[in-house]
Amino acid sequence: MSRAAAPPLAPERADGFAEDVIAWQQREGRHGLPWQGTRDAYRVWLSEVMLQQTQVATVLAYYGRFLQRFPDVQSLAAAPLDDVLALWSGLGYYSRARNLHRCAQAVVAEHGGRFPGQAAALAQLPGIGRSTAAAIAAFCFGERVAILDGNVKRVLSRVLGFEDDLARASAIEALWAEATALLPAREVGVYTQGLMDLGATLCTQRAPACLHCPVAPRCVARREGRPERYPVKTRRLKRGRRTHALLWLRQGTRWWLVQRPATGVWAGLWSLPEYDSADTLQLLADGWRGEGEWLEPVQHALTHFDWTLQPLAWTLPPRAALPAGVPEGRWCEPVEALALGLPAPIRKLFEAVATSDN
């Protein structure tokens, strides 16, 4: 049985907490990220979505390219989804890209191309959760509203000694209440950024730098000497394993690609035809014209399972018809294929061949 949630910060610890975070952020926090220093809700929204479950260093490689292609919400809304997925390719968690596109269309159609200025209204848009909505509202519109992303959960759980199990909805709601109670009267954007920066740079999941933390004197976890214990979350997903075969069908310089279903893993992306096993694919290929070669297996880790993909590279003779058992798709030249929205391991496979051919 989980223990009760920690009580709110005692007055002597609560007073000055936000001020300490703000002062530290202004003095030592992050200031040079490309989405900082702007109140443009489109740019802040884009960065917040990209940063969900993704490290800053990875996002930096995508953010500028995305803005160059889609400089505003109108251009994003008007673009084909395939173009959006192509730019997102390799960033992972592709439902974010699909929701990004849907959200842009909703902002244009329902709000005249302007993001709402309140967190409650922002949270009604596709793909914008409560914490992301609050971040946009705080950074762009100065709304006094709390965020609770992964970094902030960790910071506040440790400072408060919050012992309730965050796998439970009631515990999350209790922590939301704590986060709201700690909000400063002014400079909520700086405070919000400060909490994010603390979680990202000092109050990390492992080996937190407590000696440099501006709120260390107030921190229950530091006083207990066991900061890694927080946040408490007992539910753990059991990872699974899957194995499938992929068909890399070639004819001349062209490759056969298929678009994956609108739901499920890699939804809407272009990929190689997938089969339930290497044996299934080999039985089909035994009756085909041409010749093939099994390539080295590709290992890919997703959120809930580890995936082994066994590619069969099969070369068809010129003018040979598409073999039986190959799903509907399209022929693409390599340059055309690499411009599509591809799953990261497929792109890596293609790029390795494209590089070796040059």
C-alpha positions as CSV (number, residue, x, y, z in Angstrom):
1,M,0.0,0.0,0.0
2,S,1.4,3.4,-0.9
3,R,1.9,6.0,1.7
4,A,0.0,9.2,1.9
5,A,1.1,12.2,-0.1
6,A,3.4,14.6,1.6
7,P,1.9,17.7,3.2
8,P,2.4,21.0,1.5
9,L,5.7,22.8,2.1
10,A,5.8,24.3,5.5
11,P,5.6,28.1,5.4
12,E,9.2,28.6,6.3
13,R,10.2,26.4,3.3
14,A,7.6,27.6,0.9
15,D,8.4,31.3,1.3
16,G,11.1,32.2,-1.2
17,F,11.0,28.9,-3.1
18,A,9.8,30.4,-6.3
19,E,12.1,33.4,-5.8
20,D,15.1,31.1,-5.4
21,V,14.2,29.2,-8.6
22,I,13.8,32.5,-10.5
23,A,17.1,34.0,-9.3
24,W,18.9,30.8,-10.2
25,Q,17.4,30.6,-13.7
26,Q,18.3,34.2,-14.4
27,R,21.8,33.6,-13.2
28,E,22.7,30.0,-14.3
29,G,19.8,28.6,-16.2
30,R,19.6,27.9,-19.9
31,H,19.2,31.0,-22.1
32,G,20.6,30.1,-25.6
33,L,18.1,27.6,-26.9
34,P,16.5,28.6,-30.2
35,W,12.9,28.6,-28.8
36,Q,13.8,30.8,-25.9
37,G,13.4,34.6,-25.9
38,T,10.2,34.5,-27.9
39,R,6.5,34.9,-27.2
40,D,5.6,33.3,-30.5
41,A,3.2,30.6,-29.5
42,Y,3.8,28.6,-32.7
43,R,7.5,28.3,-32.0
44,V,7.1,27.5,-28.3
45,W,4.4,25.0,-29.0
46,L,6.6,23.3,-31.6
47,S,9.5,23.1,-29.2
48,E,7.3,21.7,-26.4
49,V,5.9,19.0,-28.6
50,M,9.4,18.0,-29.9
51,L,10.8,17.9,-26.4
52,Q,8.3,15.4,-25.2
53,Q,10.3,12.3,-24.3
54,T,13.2,13.6,-26.4
55,Q,16.5,15.1,-25.3
56,V,17.3,18.7,-26.2
57,A,20.4,17.7,-28.2
58,T,18.2,15.6,-30.5
59,V,15.5,18.3,-30.9
60,L,18.1,20.9,-31.9
61,A,18.9,19.0,-35.0
62,Y,15.2,19.1,-36.1
63,Y,13.8,22.4,-34.8
64,G,15.5,24.7,-37.2
65,R,14.9,22.5,-40.3
66,F,11.2,22.3,-39.3
67,L,10.8,26.0,-39.0
68,Q,12.5,26.6,-42.3
69,R,10.0,24.4,-44.1
70,F,7.0,25.4,-42.0
71,P,7.7,29.0,-40.6
72,D,4.2,29.5,-39.2
73,V,1.1,27.6,-38.3
74,Q,-0.6,28.4,-41.6
75,S,2.1,26.7,-43.7
76,L,2.1,23.7,-41.4
77,A,-1.7,23.3,-41.6
78,A,-1.7,23.6,-45.4
79,A,1.1,21.0,-45.9
80,P,0.4,17.3,-46.8
81,L,0.9,15.0,-43.8
82,D,3.6,13.1,-45.7
83,D,5.7,16.2,-45.8
84,V,5.4,16.7,-42.1
85,L,6.2,13.0,-41.4
86,A,9.2,13.3,-43.7
87,L,10.7,16.1,-41.7
88,W,9.9,14.3,-38.4
89,S,11.5,11.1,-39.6
90,G,14.0,9.9,-37.0
91,L,12.6,12.0,-34.1
92,G,10.4,9.1,-33.0
93,Y,7.0,9.0,-31.3
94,Y,5.3,9.8,-34.6
95,S,1.9,10.3,-33.1
96,R,3.3,13.7,-32.1
97,A,3.8,14.7,-35.7
98,R,0.3,13.6,-36.7
99,N,-1.2,15.5,-33.8
100,L,1.0,18.5,-34.6
101,H,-0.5,18.6,-38.1
102,R,-4.0,18.2,-36.8
103,C,-3.5,20.9,-34.2
104,A,-2.2,23.3,-36.8
105,Q,-5.3,22.7,-38.9
106,A,-7.5,23.3,-35.8
107,V,-5.8,26.5,-34.9
108,V,-6.3,27.8,-38.4
109,A,-9.8,26.6,-38.8
110,E,-11.2,27.3,-35.3
111,H,-9.0,30.1,-34.0
112,G,-8.2,32.2,-37.1
113,G,-4.5,31.0,-37.1
114,R,-3.9,32.4,-33.5
115,F,-3.3,30.1,-30.6
116,P,-5.6,30.7,-27.6
117,G,-4.1,32.6,-24.8
118,Q,-5.4,30.4,-21.9
119,A,-4.1,27.0,-20.9
120,A,-7.6,25.6,-20.6
121,A,-8.4,26.4,-24.2
122,L,-5.0,25.3,-25.4
123,A,-5.5,21.9,-23.8
124,Q,-8.6,21.3,-26.0
125,L,-6.4,21.3,-29.1
126,P,-5.2,17.9,-30.6
127,G,-2.0,16.6,-29.0
128,I,-1.7,19.4,-26.4
129,G,-1.9,18.0,-22.9
130,R,-2.3,19.9,-19.6
131,S,1.4,20.5,-19.0
132,T,2.2,21.5,-22.6
133,A,-0.8,23.9,-22.6
134,A,0.4,25.4,-19.3
135,A,3.9,25.9,-20.7
136,I,2.7,27.7,-23.8
137,A,0.3,29.9,-21.7
138,A,3.1,30.8,-19.2
139,F,5.8,31.5,-21.7
140,C,3.7,33.3,-24.3
141,F,0.8,34.8,-22.4
142,G,2.1,35.2,-18.9
143,E,-0.7,33.1,-17.4
144,R,-0.2,32.1,-13.8
145,V,-0.5,28.3,-14.3
146,A,1.6,25.4,-13.3
147,I,3.3,22.8,-15.5
148,L,4.1,19.2,-14.5
149,D,6.3,17.6,-17.1
150,G,8.7,14.8,-16.2
151,N,11.5,17.1,-15.0
152,V,9.2,19.2,-12.9
153,K,7.6,16.1,-11.3
154,R,11.1,15.0,-10.3
155,V,12.1,18.4,-8.8
156,L,8.9,18.9,-6.9
157,S,8.7,15.3,-5.6
158,R,12.2,15.6,-4.2
159,V,11.7,19.0,-2.7
160,L,8.4,18.1,-1.1
161,G,9.4,14.5,-0.2
162,F,6.2,13.6,-2.1
163,E,5.7,9.9,-1.3
164,D,2.4,9.0,-3.0
165,D,2.6,6.7,-6.0
166,L,2.5,8.8,-9.3
167,A,1.1,5.7,-11.1
168,R,-2.2,6.7,-9.4
169,A,-4.3,9.5,-10.8
170,S,-5.1,10.8,-7.4
171,A,-1.4,11.3,-6.6
172,I,-0.9,13.2,-9.9
173,E,-3.8,15.5,-9.0
174,A,-2.3,16.1,-5.5
175,L,1.1,17.0,-7.1
176,W,-0.7,19.4,-9.5
177,A,-2.2,21.1,-6.5
178,E,1.3,21.4,-4.9
179,A,2.7,22.8,-8.1
180,T,-0.1,25.4,-8.3
181,A,0.4,26.5,-4.7
182,L,4.1,27.2,-5.3
183,L,3.5,29.5,-8.3
184,P,4.9,33.0,-7.9
185,A,2.8,36.1,-8.3
186,R,5.1,37.4,-11.1
187,E,7.6,36.2,-13.6
188,V,5.9,32.8,-14.0
189,G,7.6,32.2,-17.3
190,V,11.1,32.5,-15.8
191,Y,10.0,30.3,-12.9
192,T,8.6,27.7,-15.2
193,Q,11.8,27.7,-17.2
194,G,13.8,27.5,-14.0
195,L,12.0,24.3,-12.9
196,M,12.6,22.8,-16.3
197,D,16.3,23.7,-16.2
198,L,16.7,22.3,-12.7
199,G,15.3,19.0,-13.7
200,A,17.3,18.9,-16.9
201,T,20.7,20.0,-15.6
202,L,21.0,19.5,-11.8
203,C,18.1,17.5,-10.4
204,T,18.7,14.6,-12.8
205,Q,17.2,11.1,-12.5
206,R,20.6,9.7,-11.5
207,A,23.4,11.4,-9.6
208,P,21.7,14.7,-9.0
209,A,24.0,17.6,-8.3
210,C,22.5,18.6,-4.9
211,L,25.5,20.7,-3.8
212,H,24.8,23.2,-6.6
213,C,21.0,23.2,-6.3
214,P,19.4,26.6,-5.3
215,V,16.6,24.9,-3.4
216,A,18.7,22.2,-1.7
217,P,18.2,23.7,1.8
218,R,14.4,23.2,1.3
219,C,14.7,19.7,-0.2
220,V,13.3,16.7,1.8
221,A,15.0,14.2,-0.5
222,R,18.4,15.8,0.1
223,R,17.9,15.9,3.8
224,E,17.0,12.2,3.7
225,G,20.1,11.4,1.7
226,R,18.2,9.5,-1.0
227,P,17.0,11.8,-3.8
228,E,17.0,8.9,-6.3
229,R,14.0,7.4,-4.4
230,Y,11.8,10.2,-5.8
231,P,9.5,10.4,-7.7
232,V,7.7,7.2,-6.5
233,K,6.1,5.3,-9.3
234,T,5.6,1.6,-8.8
235,R,3.9,0.6,-12.0
236,R,6.4,-0.6,-14.6
237,L,5.7,-1.7,-18.1
238,K,6.9,-5.2,-18.9
239,R,8.9,-5.0,-22.1
240,G,8.1,-7.4,-24.9
241,R,10.0,-8.8,-27.9
242,R,8.9,-9.0,-31.5
243,T,10.5,-10.4,-34.6
244,H,9.4,-9.7,-38.2
245,A,10.8,-9.9,-41.6
246,L,11.1,-7.0,-44.1
247,L,11.2,-7.2,-47.9
248,W,13.6,-4.8,-49.6
249,L,12.4,-5.3,-53.2
250,R,14.5,-3.8,-55.9
251,Q,14.2,-3.5,-59.6
252,G,16.9,-1.5,-61.4
253,T,17.5,1.5,-59.2
254,R,14.0,1.5,-57.7
255,W,12.8,0.3,-54.3
256,W,9.2,-0.8,-53.5
257,L,7.8,1.0,-50.5
258,V,4.4,0.7,-48.7
259,Q,2.6,3.1,-46.5
260,R,1.9,1.7,-43.0
261,P,-1.7,1.8,-41.6
262,A,-3.0,5.0,-40.0
263,T,-2.8,3.4,-36.5
264,G,-0.2,1.3,-34.7
265,V,3.6,1.4,-34.8
266,W,5.0,3.9,-37.4
267,A,1.5,4.9,-38.4
268,G,1.3,6.6,-41.7
269,L,5.1,6.3,-42.5
270,W,6.5,4.8,-45.6
271,S,8.5,1.5,-45.0
272,L,9.4,-1.9,-46.4
273,P,6.7,-4.5,-46.6
274,E,6.5,-6.5,-43.3
275,Y,5.9,-10.2,-42.8
276,D,5.3,-12.1,-39.6
277,S,8.5,-14.2,-39.9
278,A,11.5,-14.9,-42.1
279,D,10.0,-18.4,-42.8
280,T,6.8,-16.8,-44.2
281,L,8.7,-14.4,-46.4
282,Q,11.1,-17.1,-47.6
283,L,8.2,-19.4,-48.6
284,L,6.8,-16.6,-50.7
285,A,10.1,-15.7,-52.3
286,D,10.9,-19.2,-53.3
287,G,8.4,-18.8,-56.2
288,W,9.6,-15.4,-57.4
289,R,11.8,-14.4,-60.3
290,G,15.1,-12.9,-59.5
291,E,17.4,-13.5,-56.5
292,G,17.7,-12.5,-52.9
293,E,20.0,-12.2,-49.9
294,W,19.2,-12.0,-46.2
295,L,20.8,-9.0,-44.6
296,E,22.0,-8.5,-41.0
297,P,19.1,-8.2,-38.6
298,V,18.1,-4.7,-37.5
299,Q,17.6,-4.2,-33.7
300,H,15.2,-1.4,-32.8
301,A,14.0,-0.5,-29.3
302,L,10.5,1.1,-28.9
303,T,8.8,2.2,-25.8
304,H,7.1,-1.1,-24.9
305,F,9.1,-3.7,-26.8
306,D,12.4,-4.6,-28.5
307,W,12.0,-5.3,-32.2
308,T,14.2,-7.6,-34.4
309,L,13.7,-6.9,-38.1
310,Q,15.2,-9.4,-40.6
311,P,15.5,-7.8,-44.1
312,L,15.5,-9.8,-47.3
313,A,17.0,-7.8,-50.2
314,W,15.4,-9.2,-53.4
315,T,16.3,-8.1,-56.9
316,L,13.7,-8.5,-59.6
317,P,14.8,-8.8,-63.3
318,P,14.0,-5.8,-65.5
319,R,10.3,-5.7,-66.6
320,A,9.3,-8.5,-64.2
321,A,5.9,-8.1,-62.7
322,L,5.4,-7.5,-59.0
323,P,5.6,-10.8,-57.2
324,A,2.6,-12.4,-55.6
325,G,2.3,-11.7,-51.9
326,V,3.7,-8.2,-52.1
327,P,1.4,-5.5,-50.6
328,E,0.2,-2.4,-52.5
329,G,2.7,0.4,-52.6
330,R,4.9,2.4,-55.0
331,W,8.2,2.3,-56.7
332,C,10.6,5.0,-55.6
333,E,14.1,6.1,-56.6
334,P,16.5,6.3,-53.6
335,V,16.4,10.1,-53.5
336,E,12.6,10.1,-53.6
337,A,12.5,7.4,-50.9
338,L,14.8,9.3,-48.6
339,A,12.6,12.4,-48.9
340,L,9.6,10.5,-47.5
341,G,8.6,10.0,-43.9
342,L,10.6,6.9,-43.0
343,P,11.0,5.0,-39.7
344,A,14.5,5.6,-38.2
345,P,15.9,2.1,-38.8
346,I,14.6,2.0,-42.4
347,R,16.2,5.4,-43.1
348,K,19.4,4.2,-41.6
349,L,19.4,1.1,-43.8
350,F,18.7,3.1,-46.9
351,E,21.3,5.8,-46.1
352,A,24.0,3.1,-45.6
353,V,23.3,1.8,-49.1
354,A,23.1,5.3,-50.6
355,T,26.4,6.2,-49.1
356,S,28.2,3.0,-50.3
357,D,26.9,3.6,-53.8
358,N,28.4,7.1,-54.0
